[in-house]
Amino acid sequence: MDKLYLIRVDMERFLGPYSLKQVKEAYGRMEFGLQDEIAGSLRQWVAFDDFESIRKHYPELVQLVQREMLSGWGMSTHSTMGTSQMPIKVKAPKASASSSPSTIMILIILLMAVFGAVGLSLYKDGELTNVIGMVKERQLYKAKVEYGDRYNAKFEAYMDRNRDFINGALKKKKGSTQWLPYVRAVAFEKDGRWEGLSAKKLRGQAEGFLPQDCSMAAWEQRWTQSKEEWARFLDGREFPKEEWAYLLAMDPHWIKSRTPAPGWLSPGSYAEGCLRMAIKAMQRMTGDNMSFEAKIFVSRMRWQVGVINAQVPDEDFEMSGTLWALSCIEDAHEESALKNCLGSVNPKQGWREAFDVGVLHRKIELALAGKGNLEEEEMNGFEALVTEFGNRAPSFYLPREPELKYYQEIVQQKGNIGEARNLIQQKYPAMNFDH
């Protein structure tokens, strides 16, 4: 059987497995170059331009490297492949002294014209700033390019390879602002941590009720310590003022209206990152032996993440008790549907407040849904809801000051929703007030 090889191109993608003949054919198609690497089965990676290593580990490739790859680069290897001497680069002939000055000037003008045309094209396409950034901040620009429009394995590999450089940049104010979105993306795709960066720095300016540390390890500890309270939380007897309870009770629309938060890519906010890590921690901790309450918790959190990203799967989520009631309220599309949400629970103090505020807020949102203006006959009922909401909100765990200010502005603008949104958006530029 022919020996097989893998070729690693730009340290990021792979070609093969190829036979020796296929390696030569791939080089003929210019699929890789001298700076790339090759490895045989269970053998080490060697760069094509590492002549000594090629000779030592892959003598069958000597002819390919010597006669085909290096010949096009003006290099001589007749003695190199048999000795430890470095290859000698053939010098290009100097320009003739008799070259016409006018010819050189014409070439310079042509080059300037080409650069000018490229620069103008980039400027028109809005890419000139990116190119300048690439020159000044090459690694950061590369991270942006690798990320593209979503998280991917290639981006993650790039971040891991450049971890030392990134940690150095994070120590500076400008570098921290630039790199944090990408670092957070990697951290919350994995276990909620980035080696060399504190949980406080990773968290940033998040709401006070959210945990200081949302790593998987921290969530495993929270879930373990709270097991005895799960049943009372789920049947409405108790609403513990603890981080795990706040997370489960969070209205996903509250998170969605604050997504993407400044300094975040994926997840779009710290709150969403906490949900992701809480799910992974619960699943890792319980494995296939999930209790009834644990299954409900995971189902609720998966549903929350789906609403945040407008990607709720078309499936039946296993909900029960207080968390079913909350989800029912948050998912109601008509005010008449809200009365059915609380029929199966008997909430006590703490839970009653959460439900009352949740129902009130949903009524206001439904009153505004799909509308540009509120008619005069609608305004009286809307103003009464806003007044009551102002007296009861924010609740003890989910502050809604921007929403309240927005609703009050609609009253001030006599039902002109668009004008109110434009005015309040200036005060809360990171909020999304669309309905």
C-alpha positions, 0 to 999 in steps of 0.5 A: 500500500502506498504511504499516505500524507496529510498537508497542513495549509496556513496552520488552519486547513488540511489536504489529503490523505494523499499518496506521494503522486497525489502530493506532487499533483496537488503542488502542481495545482498550487494547492500548497507552498513552501511555508506549509507542512506535511506529515506521514502516518504517525510521523511528525509535521515538517515544513517543506522549507525545513530541508534538513527535516525533510531529508531526515524524516521524508527522504522520498520527498527530497526530489519533489522539494529539490527539483520542483518546489525550490527550483521556482524560488531561485534556490540551489539544493544540490549540496543542501540535501546532503549536508547541514548547510543552508540553501543559497539564494541566487541573486537577481541581476541588478537593473542595467545602468543604462535603463532609461530614467523616463522608463523608470518614471513611467513605472512609478507613475503606473504603480501609483495609479494602481495603488490609488485605484485600489485605495479608492475602491476600498474606500468606496466599499467601506473596507479602507479602514479595515485594511488600515486596521489590518496593518496596525492591528494584524492579530485583531483584524485576523480574529475579526476575519476568522470569526466572520458572521458567527462562531466557528472552529477556525476562529477558536483555533486562531484564538487558542494559538494567540492566547499569550499575545491576547492576554498581553493586549487585555492588560491595556485599556484599548486592547481590553476593549478590542479583544474582550468580545472575542475572548468572551465568545471563546470562553462561553463556548467552552466552560465560561473561563479564559485563562489569564482573565478574571471572572469579574473582567469577563463579566463586565458591566452586567446587572447586579442580580447576575452572578459574579462568576458564570463559569460551568464550575461555579454553576455546578457548585450552585446546582449542588448546593441548592438541590433541597430547594428545587421542589419548593421553588417549582411548586410555588412555595418559595422563591429563594433570593439566590442566583440560580432562582433569578436565572430561571425566572428571567424573562427571555424578552428582557434579555433579548431587548438588551442583546447584543450588549456592548462588548459581546458577540456570541453570546450576545450578553452576559445573561445569555452566557450565564444561561448557556453555562448553567445548562451545560453544568446541569447536564454534566453534573447529572448526566443520564440520571436527571431528577424531575426538577433538573429536567424542568430546569434544563427545559426552561433554560433551553427555551429561554435561550431559544427566545433570546435568539428567535430560534425556539425549536418546534417541540414540546418543552417539558415544563411544570409548576411555576416555570410552566406558568412563567413561560406561558405568560412570556409566550402569550400572544393575546391578553385573553390567554394570560388568565390560563397561565396561573391556573395550575399553581398556587404562588406564595409570597415572592412568586406572587410578585414575580407573576403579577409584574410579569402579567402586567408587563406582558399586557403592556407589550401586547398593547403595543405589538405591531402598532405605530400609534395608540388611538385615543380610546386605547390610551386610557387603558394603556396609561392605567397599565403604565401607572400600575407598572411604575408603582410595582416595577422594578421587581426585586430581581429584574430591573425594568427602568428603560422599559418604564421610561419608554412606556411613560414617554409614549404617554407623554407623546399621546400614543405616538410610539415611533416618536417615543421610541426615537426619543428614548433610544437616545437615552438608552442606545443599547436597548432594543425597543422594537415590538 
